[in-house]
Amino acid sequence: QVQLLESGGGSVPAGGSLRLSCEISANIGGVITAVGWYRQAPGKQRDLVAGIATDGNVKYSDSVKGRFTITRDGLYNSQTVWLQMNNLKIDDTAIYYCKAESGCTNYWGQGTQVTVHS
């Protein structure tokens, strides 16, 4: 059983900041390795925003580089992953999902809405 509890979404004006949190607790045979934040805007596909691997390597989509930062506390099956989002733009409006990987299995959170208004 894997639980991903997301929080931190909300509505902010353009230029504002939000910090998303994904609290992961896993009681499975394998271990959680990479964790990522994805987002999905209405009518669009779900895309990777930022990811962090077990060894600490991080990656970002081009659209958020320099504005978003992914960090982690803990490791493997008990960890919290944050996404600090600064200088938010209207195009960042979407539902943000946390995803945890264990082998070939992906576990998704319920999503948290981020709305950036003018």
C-alpha positions as CSV (number, residue, x, y, z in Angstrom):
1,Q,0.0,0.0,0.0
2,V,1.3,3.4,-1.0
3,Q,-0.1,6.7,0.2
4,L,0.7,10.0,-1.4
5,L,-0.8,13.0,0.4
6,E,-0.5,16.2,-1.6
7,S,-1.1,19.7,-0.3
8,G,-0.2,23.3,-0.9
9,G,-2.3,24.2,-3.9
10,G,-4.3,27.4,-4.2
11,S,-5.0,30.6,-6.1
12,V,-2.3,33.2,-6.4
13,P,-1.7,36.3,-8.6
14,A,0.9,36.1,-11.4
15,G,4.3,36.5,-9.9
16,G,3.4,34.9,-6.7
17,S,4.7,31.7,-5.1
18,L,3.3,28.4,-3.8
19,R,4.9,25.4,-2.2
20,L,3.4,22.0,-2.9
21,S,4.0,19.0,-0.6
22,C,3.8,15.3,-1.3
23,E,4.0,13.1,1.7
24,I,4.8,9.5,0.7
25,S,4.3,6.4,2.9
26,A,4.8,3.0,1.3
27,N,4.3,-0.5,2.7
28,I,5.2,-2.6,-0.3
29,G,7.7,-5.2,-1.3
30,G,9.8,-2.8,-3.3
31,V,11.2,0.6,-2.6
32,I,10.1,4.0,-3.9
33,T,12.8,5.4,-6.2
34,A,12.1,8.4,-8.3
35,V,9.4,10.9,-7.4
36,G,8.0,13.5,-9.7
37,W,5.6,16.4,-9.9
38,Y,3.4,16.4,-13.0
39,R,0.7,18.8,-14.1
40,Q,-2.4,18.7,-16.3
41,A,-4.2,21.7,-17.6
42,P,-7.7,21.4,-19.0
43,G,-7.7,19.7,-22.4
44,K,-4.0,18.9,-22.2
45,Q,-1.9,15.9,-21.4
46,R,-0.2,15.3,-18.1
47,D,3.4,16.4,-18.3
48,L,6.4,16.2,-16.0
49,V,7.3,19.4,-14.2
50,A,10.1,18.3,-12.0
51,G,11.6,15.0,-10.8
52,I,14.1,13.8,-8.2
53,A,15.9,10.5,-8.2
54,T,17.1,8.4,-5.3
55,D,20.7,9.7,-5.9
56,G,19.4,13.3,-5.7
57,N,19.6,14.1,-9.3
58,V,16.9,16.5,-10.3
59,K,15.3,17.5,-13.7
60,Y,12.9,20.2,-14.7
61,S,10.8,20.9,-17.7
62,D,12.1,23.8,-19.7
63,S,9.1,25.9,-18.9
64,V,9.8,25.9,-15.1
65,K,13.6,25.9,-15.0
66,G,14.8,28.8,-12.8
67,R,11.4,29.2,-11.2
68,F,10.6,25.9,-9.6
69,T,12.7,23.8,-7.2
70,I,12.1,20.2,-6.1
71,T,13.5,19.1,-2.8
72,R,13.1,16.0,-0.6
73,D,13.3,15.0,3.0
74,G,13.7,11.3,3.7
75,L,14.2,8.5,1.3
76,Y,12.7,5.5,-0.3
77,N,9.4,4.5,1.3
78,S,9.1,7.3,3.8
79,Q,9.7,10.8,2.3
80,T,8.3,14.1,1.7
81,V,8.9,15.9,-1.6
82,W,8.3,19.6,-2.1
83,L,7.9,21.7,-5.1
84,Q,8.7,25.4,-4.5
85,M,7.1,27.4,-7.3
86,N,8.2,31.0,-7.7
87,N,7.3,33.7,-10.2
88,L,4.2,31.8,-11.1
89,K,2.6,32.5,-14.5
90,I,-0.9,32.1,-15.7
91,D,0.2,29.2,-17.9
92,D,1.2,27.3,-14.7
93,T,-2.5,26.9,-13.9
94,A,-3.2,23.2,-13.7
95,I,-3.8,20.3,-11.4
96,Y,-0.5,19.2,-10.0
97,Y,0.1,15.5,-9.3
98,C,2.8,13.7,-7.3
99,K,4.0,10.4,-8.7
100,A,6.2,7.8,-7.0
101,E,7.9,5.0,-8.9
102,S,8.7,1.6,-7.6
103,G,10.1,-0.6,-10.3
104,C,7.6,-0.6,-13.1
105,T,4.8,0.6,-11.0
106,N,3.7,4.2,-10.7
107,Y,1.7,5.5,-7.8
108,W,-0.2,8.8,-8.1
109,G,-1.6,11.3,-5.7
110,Q,-5.0,12.8,-5.9
111,G,-3.8,16.1,-7.3
112,T,-3.9,19.6,-6.1
113,Q,-5.2,22.6,-8.0
114,V,-2.9,25.5,-8.7
115,T,-4.6,28.6,-10.2
116,V,-2.6,31.6,-11.2
117,H,-4.7,34.7,-12.0
118,S,-3.9,38.1,-13.4
